[in-house]
Amino acid sequence: MKFSTFAYAWPLTATVLHCLAAGGKSIQNQPMLQLSSDPTMHFDLLSPFSLAIAGGADIGPILGVAKDIEAGDIESFTQQFYKLANETKAQAEDPDNSYDAINVRDTWFSASTYYRKAANYIIGNWDDPRLPQTWAEQTAAFDKGLAGMTIPGERVRIPAAKGNFTVEAVWYAASENKQVKAPTLIVGNGFDAAQEDSFHVYCVPALARGWNCITYEGPGQPTVRRNQSIGFIPEWELVLTPVVDYLLQEKSDIVDVNKLALLGNSMGGYLAARAAAFEPRLSALLLIDGMWDFSLLFFGGLPKSVVAIFNAGNYTDFDREVISLRKSENVTTEIAWGINQGLWAFKTRSPSDMLKQAQKYRVKEFISTIDIPVFVAEGEFDGWLEGQAQLVTDAIGDKATLHKFTGVAGYHCHVSAGQELARVMFAWLKKTLG
């Protein structure tokens, strides 16, 4: 099947938001080997590496895909990852491999990752049948991986008390000992990444350190947007509070209420901060990375002449210009994908409506009310969020700790530097919560 007419797309996944060219930093000046001459595809090849250290992918197959993908060819990217996903699924189903339950589990997890990667660029066409197909495949594969865990992960659906939606979550217990209450990490992603990615990046290291973990998705995020057809809402406490209720009501025997930490990844830096400002039962907050104003990501990527049309209130002209830009063969990858994903996630066909919604995702009005310890991360090469983490830290004041990741760990959400990220954030949690 063909994609829509959009020439390029840029997946700002939970671990992959920053474009190498952002902030005026050329590919030649980057601190690591580039896996594709297309900077967008380089990042999309880095993101599964982030999962590989925690059983969510295998390095050799990703390098094989990188070799066969034609730089800038989104159909090539999709087909190669879908092929790899199907091959990996077949390996998981091979009865000759069934004796090795651990390896089969991780093979299912890897297949799930590759299906998600195959879905990166199809968001621009809401009617593309691959949109639900790849998601069904990734979910089924991930669930088989969950079932193979020593303590199986548990999908739960938590009705929101306010708002017509249900929170999609996955619960992971650190121990089967019902007599021990453990610290618990709540993990939320952002603009487009899946909670299945969060498991490998955050939950595996949390479980290894004796932490329970729960991932969740709300309106606008992958599963809720697909299954419930609901776009983003800025009042994220309506999403997070039901999750906390669930933990304290359904898991009270194994959750230490004095060690309940919330983590927000990527756009989740806004979402988690918003939730923490209105949820008093949290003990600590981690923003990976700090976000001051989500709408700046859109305004910073559009031509100034187009932004001026929006600022003048000429929304019909703005919509026409942005749709034309999105379809242009000369548009940059990150702009085209950002528009596509924004329209999808905010559930609107109007770029001006999308931007008006995005302008509601600013922390200025509530950030100073957060009254718990806060870890704020920042990436040296995160050109899209440059300076925002410092603004967040300054507004929170003495309760905030800013950590700047540099070098190869310095990209948005510290993609492919999972060991360093986990080492730093869990050291801070240990120091902060004991």
C-alpha positions as CSV (number, residue, x, y, z in Angstrom):
1,M,0.0,0.0,0.0
2,K,1.0,3.6,-0.6
3,F,1.4,6.2,2.1
4,S,-0.5,9.5,1.9
5,T,1.1,12.3,-0.2
6,F,3.2,13.5,2.7
7,A,6.8,13.3,1.6
8,Y,8.4,12.7,4.9
9,A,7.5,11.9,8.5
10,W,9.4,12.3,11.8
11,P,8.5,10.1,14.7
12,L,8.9,12.0,17.9
13,T,8.8,8.8,20.0
14,A,8.9,8.7,23.7
15,T,12.6,8.5,23.5
16,V,13.0,10.2,20.1
17,L,11.9,13.9,19.8
18,H,15.0,15.8,19.0
19,C,16.2,16.1,15.3
20,L,19.9,16.1,14.8
21,A,19.7,19.2,12.7
22,A,17.8,21.1,15.4
23,G,19.6,23.9,17.1
24,G,21.9,24.3,14.2
25,K,23.9,21.2,15.1
26,S,24.9,19.4,11.9
27,I,25.2,15.7,11.5
28,Q,29.0,16.0,11.3
29,N,29.1,17.5,14.8
30,Q,27.2,14.8,16.5
31,P,29.0,12.7,19.1
32,M,28.0,9.3,17.8
33,L,28.0,7.2,14.6
34,Q,25.0,8.0,12.3
35,L,22.9,5.0,11.4
36,S,21.3,6.8,8.4
37,S,22.2,9.9,6.4
38,D,18.6,10.9,7.1
39,P,18.7,12.3,10.6
40,T,15.1,11.4,11.3
41,M,15.7,7.8,10.5
42,H,18.9,7.8,12.5
43,F,16.8,8.6,15.5
44,D,14.2,6.0,14.7
45,L,17.0,3.4,14.5
46,L,18.4,4.6,17.8
47,S,15.1,4.2,19.7
48,P,15.0,0.4,19.6
49,F,18.6,0.4,20.8
50,S,17.2,2.0,23.9
51,L,15.0,-1.1,24.4
52,A,17.6,-3.7,23.5
53,I,19.4,-3.5,26.9
54,A,16.1,-4.5,28.6
55,G,15.0,-7.3,26.3
56,G,12.9,-5.2,23.9
57,A,15.0,-5.6,20.8
58,D,18.1,-7.2,19.4
59,I,21.0,-5.2,18.1
60,G,22.0,-7.2,15.0
61,P,18.6,-7.2,13.4
62,I,18.3,-3.4,13.9
63,L,21.7,-2.9,12.2
64,G,20.5,-5.2,9.4
65,V,17.4,-3.1,9.0
66,A,19.5,0.1,9.0
67,K,21.6,-1.3,6.1
68,D,18.5,-2.1,4.0
69,I,16.5,1.1,4.6
70,E,16.9,3.7,1.9
71,A,17.5,7.1,3.6
72,G,14.5,9.3,3.4
73,D,12.2,6.6,2.0
74,I,9.4,6.2,4.5
75,E,7.9,3.2,2.8
76,S,11.2,1.4,2.9
77,F,11.4,2.1,6.6
78,T,7.9,0.7,7.2
79,Q,8.3,-2.3,5.0
80,Q,11.7,-3.3,6.5
81,F,10.6,-3.1,10.1
82,Y,7.3,-4.9,9.3
83,K,9.3,-7.6,7.6
84,L,11.6,-7.9,10.7
85,A,8.6,-7.9,13.0
86,N,7.0,-10.8,11.1
87,E,10.3,-12.8,11.0
88,T,10.7,-12.2,14.8
89,K,7.2,-13.3,15.5
90,A,7.8,-16.5,13.5
91,Q,10.9,-17.2,15.7
92,A,8.8,-16.7,18.8
93,E,6.2,-19.2,17.5
94,D,8.7,-21.8,16.4
95,P,8.1,-24.9,18.6
96,D,11.8,-25.8,18.4
97,N,12.5,-22.7,20.5
98,S,9.8,-23.3,23.1
99,Y,12.1,-25.0,25.6
100,D,13.8,-21.6,26.3
101,A,10.9,-19.6,27.9
102,I,13.1,-16.6,28.7
103,N,14.3,-16.2,25.2
104,V,10.8,-16.7,23.7
105,R,9.5,-14.0,26.0
106,D,12.1,-11.5,24.9
107,T,11.5,-12.5,21.2
108,W,7.9,-11.6,21.6
109,F,8.9,-8.3,23.2
110,S,11.2,-7.6,20.3
111,A,8.5,-8.4,17.7
112,S,6.3,-5.9,19.5
113,T,8.9,-3.3,19.3
114,Y,9.4,-3.9,15.5
115,Y,5.7,-3.6,14.9
116,R,5.6,-0.3,16.7
117,K,8.6,0.9,14.6
118,A,6.7,-0.1,11.4
119,A,3.9,2.1,12.5
120,N,6.0,5.3,12.9
121,Y,5.2,6.9,9.6
122,I,1.6,5.9,8.9
123,I,0.0,8.4,11.2
124,G,-0.5,10.9,8.5
125,N,-3.3,9.0,6.9
126,W,-6.0,8.2,9.4
127,D,-7.6,5.7,7.0
128,D,-4.5,3.7,6.4
129,P,-5.5,0.1,7.4
130,R,-2.0,-0.4,8.7
131,L,-2.8,2.0,11.5
132,P,-5.0,-0.4,13.5
133,Q,-3.3,-3.5,12.0
134,T,0.2,-2.8,13.3
135,W,-1.1,-1.7,16.7
136,A,-3.1,-5.0,17.1
137,E,0.1,-6.9,16.2
138,Q,2.3,-5.0,18.6
139,T,-0.2,-5.4,21.4
140,A,-0.7,-9.1,20.9
141,A,3.1,-9.7,20.8
142,F,3.7,-7.6,23.9
143,D,1.0,-9.4,25.8
144,K,2.7,-12.7,25.1
145,G,5.9,-11.2,26.4
146,L,4.0,-10.0,29.6
147,A,2.7,-13.5,30.2
148,G,6.3,-14.9,30.0
149,M,7.6,-12.7,32.8
150,T,8.6,-14.3,36.1
151,I,5.8,-12.1,37.7
152,P,3.5,-11.6,34.7
153,G,2.6,-8.0,33.9
154,E,-1.1,-7.2,34.1
155,R,-3.1,-4.9,31.7
156,V,-5.7,-2.9,33.6
157,R,-8.3,-0.4,32.4
158,I,-9.1,2.3,34.9
159,P,-12.2,4.4,34.4
160,A,-11.7,8.1,34.9
161,A,-14.0,9.7,37.5
162,K,-14.3,12.8,35.3
163,G,-14.3,12.7,31.5
164,N,-15.6,10.1,29.2
165,F,-12.5,7.9,28.9
166,T,-10.7,5.0,30.4
167,V,-7.0,5.0,31.4
168,E,-5.1,2.1,29.7
169,A,-2.4,0.8,32.1
170,V,0.0,-2.1,32.7
171,W,0.9,-3.1,36.3
172,Y,4.3,-4.7,37.2
173,A,4.9,-6.1,40.7
174,A,8.5,-6.2,42.0
175,S,7.8,-9.1,44.3
176,E,5.3,-11.9,45.0
177,N,5.7,-11.3,48.7
178,K,2.4,-9.7,49.8
179,Q,4.0,-8.8,53.1
180,V,6.4,-6.3,51.7
181,K,5.4,-2.8,50.6
182,A,7.7,-1.5,47.8
183,P,8.3,1.9,46.3
184,T,6.3,2.4,43.1
185,L,7.1,4.3,39.9
186,I,4.3,5.6,37.8
187,V,5.4,6.2,34.2
188,G,3.7,8.2,31.6
189,N,4.8,9.0,28.1
190,G,4.0,12.0,26.0
191,F,3.2,13.1,22.4
192,D,3.1,9.7,20.7
193,A,5.2,7.0,22.3
194,A,3.6,3.8,23.7
195,Q,3.6,2.5,27.3
196,E,5.1,-0.6,25.9
197,D,8.3,1.4,25.2
198,S,8.2,2.7,28.8
199,F,8.4,-0.9,30.1
200,H,11.8,-1.5,28.6
201,V,13.2,2.0,29.3
202,Y,11.9,2.6,32.8
203,C,10.1,-0.4,34.3
204,V,12.8,-3.1,33.8
205,P,15.4,-1.0,35.7
206,A,12.8,-0.2,38.3
207,L,11.9,-3.8,38.9
208,A,15.6,-4.7,39.1
209,R,15.9,-2.2,41.9
210,G,12.9,-3.5,43.9
211,W,10.4,-1.0,42.6
212,N,6.9,-1.8,41.5
213,C,6.0,0.0,38.3
214,I,2.8,1.0,36.4
215,T,2.7,2.6,33.0
216,Y,-0.4,4.4,31.7
217,E,-1.9,6.1,28.7
218,G,-4.6,8.8,28.6
219,P,-6.4,10.8,25.9
220,G,-4.4,11.5,22.8
221,Q,-1.9,8.7,23.5
222,P,-1.6,5.6,21.3
223,T,-4.0,3.1,22.7
224,V,-6.6,5.5,24.0
225,R,-6.5,7.6,20.8
226,R,-7.0,4.4,18.7
227,N,-9.5,2.5,20.8
228,Q,-11.5,5.4,22.3
229,S,-11.0,8.0,19.6
230,I,-10.2,10.7,22.2
231,G,-7.6,13.5,21.7
232,F,-5.3,15.1,24.2
233,I,-6.7,17.0,27.2
234,P,-4.5,19.5,29.2
235,E,-6.0,18.7,32.6
236,W,-3.8,15.6,33.1
237,E,-4.7,15.3,36.8
238,L,-8.0,13.7,35.4
239,V,-5.8,10.9,34.0
240,L,-3.2,10.5,36.8
241,T,-5.5,10.7,39.8
242,P,-7.4,7.5,38.8
243,V,-4.1,5.7,38.5
244,V,-3.1,6.8,42.0
245,D,-6.6,5.7,43.3
246,Y,-6.0,2.3,41.7
247,L,-2.6,1.8,43.3
248,L,-3.8,2.8,46.8
249,Q,-7.1,0.8,46.6
250,E,-6.2,-2.3,44.6
251,K,-2.4,-2.6,45.4
252,S,-2.3,-1.2,48.9
253,D,-0.8,-4.4,50.3
254,I,2.4,-4.0,48.2
255,V,2.6,-0.2,47.5
256,D,4.6,2.0,49.9
257,V,2.5,5.2,50.0
258,N,5.5,7.2,51.2
259,K,7.5,6.3,48.1
260,L,5.2,7.0,45.2
261,A,7.1,8.6,42.3
262,L,5.7,10.0,39.1
263,L,7.8,10.1,35.9
264,G,6.9,12.0,32.7
265,N,8.7,11.3,29.5
266,S,9.0,13.8,26.6
267,M,5.7,15.8,26.4
268,G,5.0,13.8,29.6
269,G,7.2,16.5,31.2
270,Y,4.2,18.8,30.9
271,L,1.6,16.1,31.6
272,A,3.3,14.8,34.8
273,A,4.1,18.3,36.1
274,R,0.4,19.3,35.6
275,A,-0.8,16.1,37.4
276,A,1.7,16.6,40.2
277,A,0.4,20.1,40.8
278,F,-3.0,18.8,41.6
279,E,-2.3,15.3,43.1
280,P,-1.1,15.5,46.7
281,R,-0.3,11.8,47.3
282,L,2.9,11.8,45.2
283,S,6.3,11.6,46.9
284,A,8.6,12.7,44.1
285,L,8.4,13.8,40.5
286,L,10.8,13.1,37.6
287,L,10.6,15.1,34.4
288,I,12.5,13.5,31.5
289,D,12.8,16.2,30.2
290,G,11.6,19.5,31.6
291,M,9.0,21.2,29.4
292,W,7.9,24.8,29.8
293,D,5.7,25.3,26.8
294,F,4.8,22.5,24.4
295,S,3.5,24.8,21.7
296,L,7.0,26.2,21.1
297,L,7.9,22.9,19.4
298,F,5.4,23.7,16.7
299,F,6.0,27.4,16.4
300,G,9.8,26.8,16.3
301,G,9.5,24.4,13.4
302,L,7.2,26.5,11.1
303,P,8.4,29.3,8.8
304,K,8.1,32.7,10.5
305,S,5.8,33.9,7.7
306,V,3.3,31.1,8.5
307,V,3.5,31.8,12.2
308,A,2.7,35.4,11.5
309,I,-0.5,34.4,9.8
310,F,-1.6,32.4,12.9
311,N,-0.7,35.3,15.2
312,A,-2.8,37.6,13.1
313,G,-5.8,35.4,13.6
314,N,-6.1,34.5,9.9
315,Y,-6.8,30.8,10.7
316,T,-8.3,29.8,7.4
317,D,-5.2,31.1,5.6
318,F,-3.0,29.5,8.2
319,D,-4.7,26.1,7.7
320,R,-4.3,26.3,4.0
321,E,-0.6,27.2,4.3
322,V,0.2,24.5,6.8
323,I,-1.6,21.8,4.8
324,S,0.2,22.9,1.7
325,L,3.5,22.8,3.6
326,R,2.8,19.4,4.9
327,K,2.3,18.1,1.4
328,S,5.3,19.7,-0.1
329,E,8.2,17.6,-1.2
330,N,10.6,20.2,0.2
331,V,9.2,20.1,3.7
332,T,11.6,19.0,6.4
333,T,11.0,15.6,8.0
334,E,10.4,16.9,11.5
335,I,7.8,19.5,10.4
336,A,5.8,17.1,8.3
337,W,5.6,14.5,11.0
338,G,5.0,17.0,13.8
339,I,2.0,18.3,11.9
340,N,0.7,14.8,11.1
341,Q,1.1,13.6,14.7
342,G,-0.3,16.8,16.1
343,L,-3.5,16.6,14.1
344,W,-3.9,12.9,15.0
345,A,-3.1,13.3,18.7
346,F,-5.3,16.3,19.2
347,K,-8.0,14.8,17.0
348,T,-8.5,17.6,14.6
349,R,-8.2,18.2,10.9
350,S,-7.4,21.9,11.4
351,P,-3.7,22.9,12.0
352,S,-4.9,26.2,13.7
353,D,-7.1,24.3,16.1
354,M,-4.2,22.0,16.8
355,L,-2.0,24.9,17.7
356,K,-4.6,26.6,19.8
357,Q,-5.0,23.4,21.7
358,A,-1.2,23.1,22.1
359,Q,-1.0,26.5,23.6
360,K,-2.9,25.2,26.6
361,Y,0.1,22.9,27.5
362,R,2.2,25.4,29.5
363,V,3.3,25.0,33.0
364,K,3.7,28.6,34.0
365,E,0.4,28.9,35.8
366,F,0.9,25.9,38.2
367,I,4.6,24.8,38.2
368,S,5.5,26.8,41.4
369,T,2.7,25.1,43.4
370,I,4.5,21.7,43.1
371,D,5.6,20.9,46.7
372,I,7.6,17.6,46.3
373,P,11.2,16.9,45.3
374,V,11.5,17.2,41.5
375,F,14.2,15.7,39.2
376,V,14.5,17.7,36.0
377,A,16.5,16.3,33.1
378,E,17.9,18.1,30.1
379,G,19.8,17.0,27.0
380,E,22.8,18.8,25.6
381,F,21.7,18.2,22.1
382,D,17.9,18.6,22.7
383,G,17.5,21.6,20.4
384,W,13.7,21.4,20.4
385,L,13.5,21.9,24.2
386,E,16.6,24.0,24.6
387,G,16.3,26.1,27.7
388,Q,12.9,24.8,28.8
389,A,14.3,22.6,31.6
390,Q,16.1,25.5,33.2
391,L,12.8,27.5,33.2
392,V,11.0,24.7,34.9
393,T,13.8,24.3,37.5
394,D,13.9,28.0,38.3
395,A,10.1,28.1,38.7
396,I,10.0,25.2,41.1
397,G,12.9,26.5,43.1
398,D,14.8,24.7,45.9
399,K,12.8,21.5,45.5
400,A,14.1,21.0,42.0
401,T,17.3,19.3,40.9
402,L,18.5,19.9,37.3
403,H,20.7,17.3,35.7
404,K,22.1,17.9,32.2
405,F,23.0,14.8,30.2
406,T,25.9,15.5,27.8
407,G,27.6,13.8,24.9
408,V,26.0,10.6,23.6
409,A,23.5,10.7,26.4
410,G,22.5,14.3,25.5
411,Y,19.6,13.8,23.1
412,H,16.0,14.1,23.8
413,C,15.0,11.7,26.6
414,H,18.6,10.4,26.4
415,V,17.8,7.9,23.7
416,S,20.1,4.9,23.5
417,A,21.8,5.9,26.8
418,G,19.4,3.9,29.1
419,Q,22.1,2.7,31.5
420,E,23.2,6.2,32.3
421,L,19.6,7.5,32.5
422,A,18.6,4.8,34.9
423,R,21.8,5.1,37.0
424,V,21.3,8.8,37.5
425,M,17.6,8.9,38.2
426,F,17.5,6.0,40.6
427,A,20.5,7.4,42.5
428,W,18.4,10.5,42.9
429,L,15.4,8.6,44.0
430,K,17.4,6.7,46.5
431,K,19.0,9.8,47.9
432,T,15.6,11.6,47.9
433,L,13.2,8.9,49.3
434,G,15.7,6.6,51.0
